[in-house]
Amino acid sequence: MRGYELFLLALAALAGGGVNALAGGGTLITFPVLTAIGVPALAANITNTVALCPGYLSGTFAQSADLIGKRPLLWLIALSAVVGGLAGGVLLLHTGEHTFRRLVPYLILLAALLLAVQEPLRDRISRAEKSRTAGGVDGKGMTALSVGAASVYGGYFGAGLGVMLLALLGLVRRESLTRINAYKQFASFFANTAAALFFLFSGKVVWSAMVVMAIGALVGGSMGGHLVRWIRPATLRWTVVCAAVIIAFIYFVT
């Protein structure tokens, strides 16, 4: 890849990492830039998944205190996320470039929708938490099914996975929003890591792009954590949603 293309990807990953830390939806920035510089849609999606994967680790560690005492459930969530992430990765590789390219605008619109409902969803789960008996927990089977289903999507495309997990876990777990959010982060890490490790051997990772994007995303994530006091996440989130709708329209007409 040319130097200026790698520079653009580094900037996109820097912005994407920051957006992920502040509001979510970083993939909606990095993926279009990859395709804009000529990377095929399938390879762009795979490269993006691998490059942004390390960013989920820091988020998981940040909420590790909320997972104490839940080891049996965490093993179940991790297993379900890994199986789902791998299934999504296998499905992606069997989709084919032409078919995936046609699905891209719909996937972007779905991710934008998930991002748009993130805050109302959190508010609804928080209100439900206050109206029910604390400490109640639903069956592990529904938790595993919910995490596995969302992780298939995560392995396939990934943008908006966190919101999807939050919604499903909020339905099947009668626990605090803080703990549900920690489960969400934990499952996201394992689903994306499983898909990323699988993609490493797919032959479709654009390695030069992946390296600069991984570095950019890590730096951006750190910067986002420091900027949270000065940037309103809601404003940033709606900016990303509006941009995603425009990008989806461009994909539809090109």
Secondary structure, DSSP 8 states (H G I E B T S, - for coil): --HHHHHHHHHHHHHHHHHHHHTS-THHHHHHHHHHTT--HHHHHHHHHHHHTHHHHHHHHHTGGGGTT-HHHHHHHHHHHHHHHHHHHHHHHTT-HHHHHHHHHHHHHHHHHHHHTHHHHHHHHHHHHHTS-TT----HHHHHHHHHHHHHHHHHT-TTHHHHHHHHHHHH--S-HHHHHHHHHHHHHHHHHHHHHHHTTTT---HHHHHHHHHHHHHHHHHHHHHTTTS-HHHHHHHHHHHHHHHHHHHHH-
